[in-house]
Amino acid sequence: MEITAILWDIFYFAVFPGIIFSFIVGQFYEGLDRKIAAHLQHRIGPPVWQPFLDVGKLFTKEDITPANAQSGLFNFSPYLGFGAIIAVMLMIPVYAASAAFSASADLIVIIYLLNIPAVAIMLAGVSSSTPFGAVGTERYIVQLFAFEFPFIIAALTVAVYVGDFSGGGWVLSLKNIVGAQQGLFGFAENGWLLWKLPLAAVAMLLVAPAKLLKTPFDIPEAETEIVYGPLTEYSGPKLALFKVMENIKLVAVAGFITALFLGGPTTHILFGYSIPAIVDFLLKTVSILILITVIRSVTARLRIHQAVKFYWTFVAILAIINLGYVMVF
């Protein structure tokens, strides 16, 4: 029995929803993001499989560590970020209400782990010992403090609401949060929290581009200003790991929002046909991806002070209002 459990754990980590599944879906979503953006801007754009080719090519390139870099941190950073985002994927409900690895307070754990890739990029910038890396890291730290507050408030709003709905305290289990939203397509008393906590949902969706460093919040790695920010000195396999990490993070963030506000992966019966939960998960996360792509396609990069003002004077207020309403009423 123990051997079977160990084999299943290895399967979850290495295959589904771990490394292989996350890698394939992450690269595909990045390709889809590029393709949709191209169509919105009246371009042909690269094929959706282009990210697979880009990453594959990087893995074959020479791995260079700059002479002035702090080699330990420089080489460790990509593995730290990649490991953290795989851990997040293992805790996101992908094929059922429960994830491969669930816990009673995994909402807090996921919020924490989603910040580790950002920390990895900051460490990469600091350890590279270049002006571009330093400037990019400074920008990332400021931006992180700006968007993380409304992100946490929006997530806690869900925890408080589901706790009140179930008659208990705060619900910090993602499995229980998803379980409270199983009404048909969200239109029921136990439907999606998107309809019941709209301000928190909007706040979370507005934070997503900044968490993913998508325009207009790609300030820390602005190519036209600071080359590639914290990752300027990276090449070869380590740069490939960062690319893969960022693409998987797109799936993880979309999956997290899906679990909080769209009922997570749910099996539906439509016109007599069963829609598997994994298909439901992919459709919902692609919908979030399309929204993020539209935002980045119709906006220009903000300055860092504009991003801070936007998150602290608008997005944070949305989240706080919704949290206050839930706690009072």
Secondary structure as GFF3:
##gff-version 3
##sequence-region A 1 329
A	DSSP	alpha_helix	2	14	.	.	.	ID=ss1
A	DSSP	alpha_helix	19	40	.	.	.	ID=ss2
A	DSSP	alpha_helix	50	60	.	.	.	ID=ss3
A	DSSP	alpha_helix	71	91	.	.	.	ID=ss4
A	DSSP	alpha_helix	106	113	.	.	.	ID=ss5
A	DSSP	alpha_helix	116	127	.	.	.	ID=ss6
A	DSSP	alpha_helix	131	166	.	.	.	ID=ss7
A	DSSP	alpha_helix	174	179	.	.	.	ID=ss8
A	DSSP	three_ten_helix	184	186	.	.	.	ID=ss9
A	DSSP	alpha_helix	193	196	.	.	.	ID=ss10
A	DSSP	alpha_helix	198	211	.	.	.	ID=ss11
A	DSSP	three_ten_helix	219	221	.	.	.	ID=ss12
A	DSSP	alpha_helix	223	226	.	.	.	ID=ss13
A	DSSP	three_ten_helix	229	231	.	.	.	ID=ss14
A	DSSP	alpha_helix	236	261	.	.	.	ID=ss15
A	DSSP	beta_strand	268	270	.	.	.	ID=ss16
A	DSSP	beta_strand	273	275	.	.	.	ID=ss17
A	DSSP	alpha_helix	277	298	.	.	.	ID=ss18
A	DSSP	alpha_helix	304	310	.	.	.	ID=ss19
A	DSSP	pi_helix	311	315	.	.	.	ID=ss20
A	DSSP	alpha_helix	316	328	.	.	.	ID=ss21
###
